[in-house]
Amino acid sequence: MATPLFRKIAIFGVGLIGGSFALALKKAGAVVQIVGAGRTRQSLERARELGIIDAYTTSPAEAVDGADLVLIAAPVAQTGAILASIQPHLAPGTVVTDAGSTKTDVVVAARAALGSKIACFVPGHPIAGREQNGPDAALADLYVGKKVVLAALPENAVGDVERIAQAWRHCGAVIHALSPEEHDRVFAAVSHLPHLLAYALVDDIARKPHADLLFQYAASGFRDFTRIAGSSPEMWRDITLANQDAMLVELDAYLAQLQRLRTMLAAADGAALEAVYANAQKARHDWISTIEAAEKQTRQGGD
């Protein structure tokens, strides 16, 4: 880019999500300086060693001083405290966003923390990730072709929402819009519940007296089903609790489905089981085909 989009970006949490955001914007030439902020100097120093950030600080005031954009990429339970710490130091024109996996709780926390400055906060959620955590897991191309949901507030200026969207587009992401409530209902079903199930299965196997034997014979099917159980327990604890209401709705629906399958199995009802399996197979094939078509369109410059 001839002229960088941002002079200074402050990132709270320079692990996988925040670090990948930084690397992508640097690769695109969209920012002059990136400052990292966080709880521990060790992680921040590592991020600087890796070239993810240009400088770091543990001072919220120093982090946001002169920043065009602030990204909060810490666990969702920390969002309110971080916003409260930077609120007195936010200058007019600074736009703030987050990368949290839940949105209604974040909006409540943001309103409480920012008060009259709430208009500067544009809630966001990049739909991308890996099982690894920390600065060493960051990738410059993590967001290429991935969705980023912006859950704009009524108070947000259109221009501020667009600035956040532009930042993510420079990372290679595709922008989508949902309300905070729609966001949490959707992701309870297709992201948060699957993580809970993966953790539950691995925990169940690990607690059995013959766990060593079971893990010895666990192969690719078990690995694929439980891959996401390698994610950060702290982060997913926060997400599960933050989206409690929607999670309980989805978990109850899944328990009812399991009870249906148990009834079919107990009755040796092969036809009913096959019908469920066939419906699931078709739905998954259709979903994969849709993803592949969208990715092909993105690669070829489609909208």
ABEGO torsion letter per residue (X at the ends): XABBABABBBBBGABAAAAAAAAAAAAAGABABBBBBBABAAAAAAAAAAGABABBBABAAAAABGBABBBBABBAAAAAAAAAAAAAABBBGBBBBBABABAAAAAAAAAAAAEAAAAABBBBBBBBEBABBEAAABBAAAABGBBBBBBBBAABBAAAAAAAAAAAAAAGBBBBBBBAAAAAAAAAAAAAAAAAAAAAAAAAAAABAAAAAAAAABBAAAAAAAAAAABBAAAAAAAAAAAAAAAAAAAAAAAAAAAAAAAAAAAGBAAAAAAAAAAAAAAAAAAAAAAAAAAAAAAAGBX
